[in-house]
Amino acid sequence: MPTPESIADLVHWCQWTGAILGILGAWWVASQTPRTRYWGFACFTSSNMVLIAAFLCMSAWPLLAMQAIFLITSLRGMMTNRLACEARVVPQHP
């Protein structure tokens, strides 16, 4: 059975990891290339998942719901930018 201290350590780790991944994701999403924006959304997705874990441990239901919605938008951004990357890679034949 996990102790309250180990749960608090896990929550603390998840919060810092989520924050760092979110900042990195914001930097890369602001990039000019679809490939870099894709990796930005991948960081956002990872951030959302670790923050969901933290908020679940904290029973912070409104924040958990917000991160779940952000996760959906991050996945949408990943798919959109992946399609943009693939569209640029396909050679044009006359």
Buried (B, 14 or more C-beta within 10 A) or exposed (E): EEEEEEEEEBBEEBBEBBEEBBEBBEEBBEBEEBBBBBBBBBBBBBBBBBBBBBBBBBEBEEBBEBBEEBBEEBBEBBEBBBEBBEEEEEEEEE
